[in-house]
């Protein structure tokens, strides 16, 4: 960019802010005056503001204000700065979520980490005593809920901007964009800025400046039947009882199913059709790479949506039933990838082409590609019910999920890999179930409970555990709704099961190193307590 062009842009930018200032000033004065006029009622003439307003002067002032705004808009457009005069219907919402959490596991600092006898074939660093240094992790949890020790967290600043469709069955369009800033942006890893293109990014993106564009899509309605809505872009997937937004969930921490067995967002297109007031169907096609491979940023060397030169699209179908009284919902989702799926969609990182279970990242947001053209299938069903006899005080929920990745069976013996068990690339299969309950004790105090379980067969879908594995968790949350938009929650959680806690060596001491080895593991239980503060708007 030449110097003269840069100066012109700076000059135009300066004019923009000057004009914008006066535009807001004019609108603010007009709104202030209008507020005073509208709130003045004849019956209130004996109150503090009893002076009558001249209606003629009001009209002249309003006409003059509109004229000034029109002139400012014209000047902005003359400078090449378009102004959208009609922003009616655009909604801004979001929340701020902060917390203090404590995991009762070792929290080593720097080189003060537990030592283990190095397993056969271990090539990582050792301490002066010759022991491999291990770092504790809870691979079954979302990484932001598994940080060892205690500390304060800025979980998320969520900002959503939306132009929703109206209920009219006519041609119309809108949009939605959701931005999450903070530690919870790691849920979308490797979208987090600190981890773009970096392996194992989901374990290094805990800083409070991580960004994640959770959703950004265009939606339009075609007047077909009852109205056919089409979404194109990036959107949350329809499966799962829990969502990314913590304040919406009944509990503060993410459950086992959300953290391990389900995707979070899809990039593609979906059609939504409401058959009647109770039944809604969704059908769509998305990239198997989940918005990263097609995003222009290299991820494990991949820049496309292909596996072995075959397109890796994911088909999905969802049907949802809502009771007439709006007190019950039942939702079922099927996903099918006919040529497999790409990272960071599903799977763990490979060792010489073989998916291995001891990766750093966990679950469906795995580290690397399977790089195999085989069928992928996922099914999920969830429901919620608020019985009317409980007078809106009780909410019950459940979820079942399962799937498989029919990749070729390849086994690497433990004697070759140097790990405690044989490695296998499949076929993968996984299952999970959860039950949820919330009871509103008073208008302010509520209690929620969650019990969940997951199992992985060959374990090439659930990295970081022994194979096969069964993990259980119980969570209890005490909530305080102190204001319409302010909430405090106190939570206790316990996880237990085969390999629920693991100690990993390399590359925690060097993020650019080779995949880590599992130095030791425990069946738990592992405990968690947290205190959350949420303000929504």
KEGU-72979 format. One line per field, with one value per residue (C-alpha): residue number from 1; residue in one letter; x, y, z. Coordinates in steps of 0.05 Angstrom, whole numbers, plus 5000, padded with zeros to 4 digits. Layout:
! KEGU-72979
pos c(NUM; ...);
code c(a; ...);
px c(X; ...);
py c(Y; ...);
pz c(Z; ...);
This chain:
! KEGU-72979
pos c(1; 2; 3; 4; 5; 6; 7; 8; 9; 10; 11; 12; 13; 14; 15; 16; 17; 18; 19; 20; 21; 22; 23; 24; 25; 26; 27; 28; 29; 30; 31; 32; 33; 34; 35; 36; 37; 38; 39; 40; 41; 42; 43; 44; 45; 46; 47; 48; 49; 50; 51; 52; 53; 54; 55; 56; 57; 58; 59; 60; 61; 62; 63; 64; 65; 66; 67; 68; 69; 70; 71; 72; 73; 74; 75; 76; 77; 78; 79; 80; 81; 82; 83; 84; 85; 86; 87; 88; 89; 90; 91; 92; 93; 94; 95; 96; 97; 98; 99; 100; 101; 102; 103; 104; 105; 106; 107; 108; 109; 110; 111; 112; 113; 114; 115; 116; 117; 118; 119; 120; 121; 122; 123; 124; 125; 126; 127; 128; 129; 130; 131; 132; 133; 134; 135; 136; 137; 138; 139; 140; 141; 142; 143; 144; 145; 146; 147; 148; 149; 150; 151; 152; 153; 154; 155; 156; 157; 158; 159; 160; 161; 162; 163; 164; 165; 166; 167; 168; 169; 170; 171; 172; 173; 174; 175; 176; 177; 178; 179; 180; 181; 182; 183; 184; 185; 186; 187; 188; 189; 190; 191; 192; 193; 194; 195; 196; 197; 198; 199; 200; 201; 202; 203; 204; 205; 206; 207; 208; 209; 210; 211; 212; 213; 214; 215; 216; 217; 218; 219; 220; 221; 222; 223; 224; 225; 226; 227; 228; 229; 230; 231; 232; 233; 234; 235; 236; 237; 238; 239; 240; 241; 242; 243; 244; 245; 246; 247; 248; 249; 250; 251; 252; 253; 254; 255; 256; 257; 258; 259; 260; 261; 262; 263; 264; 265; 266; 267; 268; 269; 270; 271; 272; 273; 274; 275; 276; 277; 278; 279; 280; 281; 282; 283; 284; 285; 286; 287; 288; 289; 290; 291; 292; 293; 294; 295; 296; 297; 298; 299; 300; 301; 302; 303; 304; 305; 306; 307; 308; 309; 310; 311; 312; 313; 314; 315; 316; 317; 318; 319; 320; 321; 322; 323; 324; 325; 326; 327; 328; 329; 330; 331; 332; 333; 334; 335; 336; 337; 338; 339; 340; 341; 342; 343; 344; 345; 346; 347; 348; 349; 350; 351; 352; 353; 354; 355; 356; 357; 358; 359; 360; 361; 362; 363; 364; 365; 366; 367; 368; 369; 370; 371; 372; 373; 374; 375; 376; 377; 378; 379; 380; 381; 382; 383; 384; 385; 386; 387; 388; 389; 390; 391; 392; 393; 394; 395; 396; 397; 398; 399; 400; 401; 402; 403; 404; 405; 406; 407; 408; 409; 410; 411; 412; 413; 414; 415; 416; 417; 418; 419; 420; 421; 422; 423; 424; 425; 426; 427; 428; 429; 430; 431; 432; 433; 434; 435; 436; 437; 438; 439; 440; 441; 442; 443; 444; 445; 446; 447; 448; 449; 450; 451; 452; 453; 454; 455; 456; 457; 458; 459; 460; 461; 462; 463; 464; 465; 466; 467; 468; 469; 470; 471; 472; 473; 474; 475; 476; 477; 478; 479; 480; 481; 482; 483; 484; 485; 486; 487; 488; 489; 490; 491; 492; 493; 494; 495; 496; 497; 498; 499; 500; 501; 502; 503; 504; 505; 506; 507; 508; 509; 510; 511; 512; 513; 514; 515; 516; 517; 518; 519; 520; 521; 522; 523; 524; 525; 526; 527; 528; 529; 530; 531; 532; 533; 534; 535; 536; 537);
code c(x; x; x; x; x; x; x; x; x; x; x; x; x; x; x; x; x; x; x; x; x; x; x; x; x; x; x; x; x; x; x; x; x; x; x; x; x; x; x; x; x; x; x; x; x; x; x; x; x; x; x; x; x; x; x; x; x; x; x; x; x; x; x; x; x; x; x; x; x; x; x; x; x; x; x; x; x; x; x; x; x; x; x; x; x; x; x; x; x; x; x; x; x; x; x; x; x; x; x; x; x; x; x; x; x; x; x; x; x; x; x; x; x; x; x; x; x; x; x; x; x; x; x; x; x; x; x; x; x; x; x; x; x; x; x; x; x; x; x; x; x; x; x; x; x; x; x; x; x; x; x; x; x; x; x; x; x; x; x; x; x; x; x; x; x; x; x; x; x; x; x; x; x; x; x; x; x; x; x; x; x; x; x; x; x; x; x; x; x; x; x; x; x; x; x; x; x; x; x; x; x; x; x; x; x; x; x; x; x; x; x; x; x; x; x; x; x; x; x; x; x; x; x; x; x; x; x; x; x; x; x; x; x; x; x; x; x; x; x; x; x; x; x; x; x; x; x; x; x; x; x; x; x; x; x; x; x; x; x; x; x; x; x; x; x; x; x; x; x; x; x; x; x; x; x; x; x; x; x; x; x; x; x; x; x; x; x; x; x; x; x; x; x; x; x; x; x; x; x; x; x; x; x; x; x; x; x; x; x; x; x; x; x; x; x; x; x; x; x; x; x; x; x; x; x; x; x; x; x; x; x; x; x; x; x; x; x; x; x; x; x; x; x; x; x; x; x; x; x; x; x; x; x; x; x; x; x; x; x; x; x; x; x; x; x; x; x; x; x; x; x; x; x; x; x; x; x; x; x; x; x; x; x; x; x; x; x; x; x; x; x; x; x; x; x; x; x; x; x; x; x; x; x; x; x; x; x; x; x; x; x; x; x; x; x; x; x; x; x; x; x; x; x; x; x; x; x; x; x; x; x; x; x; x; x; x; x; x; x; x; x; x; x; x; x; x; x; x; x; x; x; x; x; x; x; x; x; x; x; x; x; x; x; x; x; x; x; x; x; x; x; x; x; x; x; x; x; x; x; x; x; x; x; x; x; x; x; x; x; x; x; x; x; x; x; x; x; x; x; x; x; x; x; x; x; x; x; x; x; x; x; x; x; x; x; x; x; x; x; x; x; x; x; x; x; x; x; x; x; x; x; x; x; x; x; x; x);
px c(5000; 5031; 5038; 4986; 4933; 4948; 4940; 4873; 4848; 4870; 4836; 4772; 4774; 4782; 4723; 4683; 4693; 4679; 4614; 4596; 4605; 4559; 4510; 4506; 4502; 4443; 4407; 4420; 4394; 4332; 4320; 4329; 4280; 4231; 4235; 4217; 4159; 4130; 4134; 4098; 4024; 3970; 3951; 4022; 4023; 4025; 4088; 4161; 4162; 4097; 4117; 4078; 4114; 4098; 4077; 4096; 4167; 4170; 4154; 4204; 4258; 4244; 4244; 4310; 4341; 4321; 4349; 4416; 4420; 4405; 4460; 4511; 4492; 4501; 4570; 4590; 4567; 4603; 4667; 4655; 4630; 4562; 4511; 4455; 4399; 4351; 4379; 4311; 4306; 4380; 4389; 4452; 4460; 4512; 4542; 4606; 4625; 4680; 4698; 4745; 4759; 4801; 4820; 4847; 4905; 4978; 4993; 5067; 5104; 5163; 5208; 5176; 5134; 5125; 5178; 5164; 5207; 5213; 5173; 5209; 5224; 5213; 5253; 5230; 5268; 5287; 5307; 5374; 5352; 5336; 5261; 5213; 5175; 5099; 5045; 4976; 4915; 4842; 4832; 4758; 4741; 4742; 4813; 4787; 4754; 4816; 4870; 4908; 4903; 4864; 4858; 4813; 4786; 4755; 4715; 4680; 4656; 4601; 4575; 4519; 4491; 4428; 4376; 4324; 4270; 4199; 4141; 4115; 4118; 4150; 4218; 4263; 4334; 4375; 4440; 4474; 4545; 4571; 4640; 4670; 4731; 4766; 4785; 4723; 4747; 4790; 4727; 4732; 4807; 4845; 4805; 4835; 4884; 4940; 4935; 4923; 4961; 4996; 4988; 4962; 4935; 4875; 4921; 4959; 4902; 4880; 4897; 4840; 4852; 4834; 4781; 4730; 4679; 4628; 4575; 4569; 4515; 4465; 4393; 4336; 4265; 4232; 4156; 4150; 4095; 4098; 4164; 4232; 4291; 4362; 4425; 4493; 4557; 4581; 4530; 4524; 4506; 4436; 4460; 4469; 4433; 4488; 4514; 4578; 4546; 4557; 4501; 4450; 4470; 4444; 4515; 4577; 4627; 4617; 4593; 4629; 4586; 4595; 4670; 4685; 4632; 4598; 4619; 4607; 4600; 4591; 4607; 4560; 4487; 4423; 4349; 4298; 4224; 4170; 4115; 4069; 4074; 4104; 4149; 4212; 4262; 4333; 4374; 4443; 4512; 4577; 4652; 4681; 4738; 4694; 4712; 4788; 4812; 4773; 4792; 4859; 4901; 4943; 4925; 4973; 4990; 4918; 4885; 4825; 4763; 4790; 4817; 4859; 4834; 4761; 4714; 4699; 4629; 4584; 4509; 4463; 4389; 4352; 4279; 4252; 4184; 4159; 4098; 4038; 4048; 4122; 4142; 4174; 4223; 4250; 4306; 4342; 4403; 4439; 4506; 4539; 4607; 4612; 4686; 4707; 4720; 4779; 4809; 4790; 4727; 4737; 4797; 4864; 4933; 4969; 5034; 5060; 4989; 4959; 4912; 4938; 4899; 4950; 4943; 4942; 4875; 4815; 4751; 4718; 4760; 4822; 4891; 4902; 4873; 4856; 4870; 4826; 4765; 4716; 4645; 4632; 4566; 4539; 4471; 4445; 4378; 4360; 4298; 4274; 4210; 4183; 4123; 4064; 4048; 4114; 4091; 4154; 4200; 4226; 4264; 4286; 4331; 4367; 4414; 4439; 4494; 4537; 4574; 4629; 4685; 4694; 4768; 4814; 4840; 4914; 4949; 5018; 5042; 5062; 5132; 5139; 5104; 5134; 5065; 5029; 4978; 4973; 4952; 4896; 4867; 4798; 4744; 4724; 4660; 4635; 4573; 4549; 4489; 4470; 4413; 4399; 4356; 4343; 4297; 4279; 4277; 4257; 4253; 4327; 4358; 4361; 4399; 4420; 4450; 4481; 4504; 4539; 4577; 4617; 4652; 4700; 4717; 4782; 4794; 4817; 4759; 4772; 4845; 4881; 4852; 4865; 4823; 4769; 4748; 4689; 4686; 4633; 4621; 4573; 4560; 4519; 4508; 4476; 4450; 4431; 4392; 4404; 4377; 4343; 4410; 4459; 4474; 4522; 4534; 4573; 4592; 4621; 4643; 4674; 4701; 4724; 4739; 4795; 4850; 4809; 4873; 4938; 5009; 5039; 5111; 5138; 5117; 5090; 5160; 5167; 5103; 5138; 5160; 5134; 5069; 5071; 5078; 5032; 5077; 5025; 4950; 4898; 4825; 4810; 4766; 4786; 4749; 4730; 4698; 4681; 4647; 4618; 4593; 4551; 4521; 4479; 4451);
py c(5000; 5068; 5126; 5171; 5117; 5103; 5178; 5180; 5120; 5152; 5218; 5182; 5142; 5206; 5237; 5174; 5180; 5254; 5244; 5184; 5225; 5280; 5228; 5195; 5263; 5284; 5218; 5221; 5292; 5273; 5210; 5249; 5302; 5250; 5212; 5274; 5290; 5219; 5211; 5277; 5263; 5317; 5284; 5293; 5369; 5376; 5333; 5355; 5364; 5404; 5451; 5439; 5428; 5467; 5415; 5460; 5467; 5391; 5380; 5432; 5401; 5331; 5354; 5391; 5330; 5284; 5333; 5336; 5260; 5255; 5305; 5266; 5201; 5232; 5258; 5189; 5157; 5211; 5189; 5118; 5094; 5060; 5070; 5020; 5065; 5009; 4964; 4947; 4876; 4864; 4834; 4837; 4787; 4749; 4737; 4742; 4679; 4679; 4625; 4596; 4522; 4470; 4400; 4357; 4328; 4347; 4414; 4413; 4477; 4480; 4420; 4398; 4342; 4269; 4220; 4152; 4095; 4107; 4056; 4016; 4060; 4126; 4182; 4242; 4282; 4254; 4287; 4280; 4215; 4185; 4186; 4208; 4270; 4263; 4315; 4298; 4303; 4281; 4263; 4248; 4320; 4381; 4410; 4474; 4432; 4390; 4441; 4413; 4451; 4514; 4584; 4639; 4634; 4681; 4626; 4665; 4731; 4711; 4761; 4743; 4787; 4764; 4786; 4730; 4712; 4732; 4683; 4705; 4652; 4694; 4706; 4736; 4732; 4741; 4723; 4704; 4709; 4684; 4702; 4670; 4701; 4668; 4599; 4565; 4583; 4520; 4479; 4498; 4482; 4487; 4548; 4584; 4636; 4610; 4540; 4552; 4499; 4474; 4402; 4391; 4462; 4446; 4436; 4501; 4550; 4564; 4638; 4687; 4719; 4659; 4672; 4626; 4643; 4593; 4609; 4653; 4637; 4667; 4642; 4653; 4628; 4601; 4602; 4527; 4492; 4518; 4553; 4523; 4555; 4547; 4559; 4566; 4576; 4553; 4531; 4488; 4416; 4392; 4333; 4333; 4354; 4402; 4462; 4504; 4560; 4540; 4584; 4548; 4479; 4453; 4445; 4487; 4435; 4399; 4327; 4266; 4259; 4332; 4331; 4265; 4235; 4292; 4347; 4420; 4458; 4442; 4482; 4470; 4477; 4453; 4457; 4466; 4449; 4456; 4406; 4435; 4466; 4402; 4370; 4400; 4366; 4386; 4356; 4379; 4367; 4392; 4387; 4327; 4372; 4416; 4485; 4480; 4443; 4491; 4552; 4565; 4547; 4484; 4431; 4371; 4388; 4387; 4445; 4410; 4369; 4304; 4237; 4198; 4243; 4229; 4283; 4275; 4303; 4290; 4280; 4293; 4287; 4311; 4307; 4342; 4338; 4391; 4380; 4426; 4453; 4467; 4427; 4368; 4357; 4296; 4302; 4249; 4259; 4214; 4230; 4192; 4202; 4156; 4170; 4181; 4246; 4293; 4330; 4362; 4324; 4254; 4212; 4210; 4223; 4167; 4132; 4108; 4111; 4076; 4115; 4113; 4120; 4161; 4227; 4294; 4317; 4275; 4251; 4273; 4336; 4293; 4312; 4283; 4247; 4174; 4183; 4124; 4121; 4083; 4094; 4137; 4135; 4172; 4170; 4213; 4220; 4266; 4290; 4338; 4341; 4391; 4356; 4402; 4371; 4401; 4471; 4489; 4470; 4404; 4391; 4321; 4302; 4244; 4228; 4166; 4168; 4119; 4107; 4073; 4086; 4026; 4035; 3977; 3936; 3945; 3925; 3948; 3905; 3939; 3911; 3951; 4015; 4017; 4032; 3991; 3960; 3941; 3996; 3988; 4033; 4003; 3990; 4045; 4042; 4084; 4092; 4140; 4157; 4212; 4233; 4304; 4336; 4406; 4426; 4499; 4499; 4573; 4630; 4641; 4573; 4512; 4445; 4405; 4336; 4298; 4226; 4204; 4145; 4130; 4070; 4063; 3997; 3997; 4067; 4100; 4149; 4163; 4182; 4184; 4121; 4047; 4004; 3986; 4036; 4055; 4123; 4149; 4218; 4250; 4325; 4366; 4441; 4491; 4553; 4622; 4667; 4732; 4777; 4770; 4767; 4749; 4678; 4644; 4568; 4524; 4455; 4389; 4334; 4265; 4223; 4151; 4092; 4058; 4108; 4168; 4202; 4196; 4221; 4240; 4255; 4286; 4335; 4372; 4397; 4414; 4428; 4416; 4346; 4278; 4248; 4236; 4170; 4149; 4142; 4122; 4122; 4118; 4095; 4154; 4180; 4251; 4309; 4379; 4440; 4505; 4572; 4607; 4678; 4695; 4760; 4755; 4809);
pz c(5000; 4979; 5028; 4994; 4995; 5069; 5085; 5048; 5088; 5154; 5134; 5116; 5180; 5221; 5186; 5200; 5275; 5275; 5236; 5278; 5342; 5318; 5292; 5361; 5393; 5350; 5361; 5436; 5443; 5403; 5445; 5509; 5487; 5461; 5527; 5566; 5519; 5519; 5594; 5607; 5619; 5631; 5697; 5722; 5717; 5793; 5798; 5794; 5718; 5711; 5654; 5590; 5525; 5462; 5410; 5352; 5379; 5387; 5313; 5291; 5335; 5309; 5236; 5247; 5280; 5223; 5173; 5209; 5212; 5138; 5122; 5164; 5132; 5063; 5082; 5106; 5042; 5001; 5035; 5012; 5080; 5071; 5126; 5139; 5158; 5177; 5231; 5260; 5287; 5300; 5369; 5412; 5469; 5508; 5577; 5619; 5657; 5710; 5761; 5813; 5804; 5840; 5817; 5873; 5833; 5832; 5803; 5787; 5771; 5723; 5733; 5799; 5769; 5791; 5767; 5736; 5713; 5637; 5597; 5542; 5482; 5520; 5487; 5528; 5580; 5649; 5714; 5748; 5780; 5712; 5721; 5666; 5687; 5685; 5681; 5708; 5663; 5664; 5590; 5598; 5615; 5572; 5582; 5613; 5668; 5680; 5698; 5758; 5823; 5833; 5804; 5778; 5708; 5657; 5624; 5570; 5544; 5495; 5444; 5395; 5340; 5304; 5254; 5265; 5216; 5231; 5234; 5166; 5112; 5057; 5025; 5079; 5104; 5168; 5200; 5265; 5291; 5358; 5386; 5448; 5481; 5539; 5563; 5536; 5466; 5473; 5464; 5390; 5386; 5343; 5324; 5384; 5358; 5403; 5373; 5299; 5261; 5324; 5346; 5417; 5415; 5459; 5518; 5510; 5496; 5567; 5565; 5572; 5504; 5461; 5408; 5378; 5324; 5347; 5295; 5233; 5183; 5135; 5140; 5092; 5085; 5022; 5024; 5011; 5049; 5120; 5105; 5090; 5127; 5098; 5139; 5104; 5142; 5210; 5261; 5324; 5311; 5331; 5373; 5448; 5512; 5532; 5493; 5491; 5531; 5604; 5634; 5591; 5618; 5684; 5710; 5705; 5680; 5613; 5618; 5591; 5529; 5508; 5521; 5487; 5442; 5405; 5357; 5374; 5308; 5234; 5172; 5115; 5098; 5132; 5115; 5171; 5161; 5213; 5198; 5251; 5320; 5349; 5296; 5264; 5218; 5199; 5143; 5121; 5093; 5125; 5118; 5153; 5173; 5218; 5192; 5198; 5137; 5091; 5133; 5099; 5160; 5155; 5206; 5208; 5136; 5112; 5076; 5045; 5061; 5032; 5057; 5007; 4951; 4969; 4994; 5068; 5074; 5134; 5125; 5184; 5199; 5261; 5282; 5343; 5378; 5426; 5469; 5459; 5529; 5514; 5575; 5540; 5482; 5447; 5395; 5353; 5308; 5258; 5226; 5170; 5137; 5077; 5065; 5137; 5174; 5179; 5239; 5282; 5274; 5300; 5319; 5352; 5323; 5285; 5299; 5232; 5205; 5265; 5310; 5381; 5446; 5486; 5450; 5487; 5462; 5476; 5444; 5381; 5377; 5368; 5345; 5277; 5217; 5211; 5137; 5120; 5075; 5118; 5142; 5203; 5240; 5301; 5334; 5391; 5426; 5483; 5518; 5572; 5613; 5662; 5694; 5705; 5772; 5798; 5779; 5739; 5796; 5768; 5703; 5682; 5623; 5591; 5534; 5497; 5445; 5407; 5342; 5305; 5256; 5212; 5200; 5186; 5245; 5253; 5317; 5341; 5399; 5464; 5456; 5393; 5414; 5484; 5514; 5567; 5519; 5446; 5399; 5349; 5296; 5301; 5289; 5337; 5376; 5433; 5476; 5529; 5572; 5621; 5665; 5688; 5741; 5767; 5823; 5839; 5915; 5920; 5871; 5883; 5902; 5858; 5857; 5796; 5790; 5732; 5726; 5662; 5635; 5572; 5543; 5485; 5452; 5413; 5438; 5374; 5384; 5457; 5463; 5529; 5560; 5563; 5517; 5528; 5580; 5624; 5657; 5705; 5734; 5784; 5789; 5838; 5828; 5876; 5840; 5864; 5817; 5853; 5798; 5730; 5696; 5751; 5774; 5822; 5821; 5868; 5839; 5863; 5815; 5820; 5762; 5766; 5720; 5681; 5665; 5688; 5711; 5672; 5679; 5612; 5595; 5532; 5500; 5560; 5572; 5498; 5458; 5392; 5410; 5392; 5420; 5494; 5529; 5585; 5645; 5695; 5705; 5760; 5764; 5810; 5836; 5820; 5852; 5830; 5862; 5828; 5841; 5780; 5769; 5708; 5682; 5620; 5575);
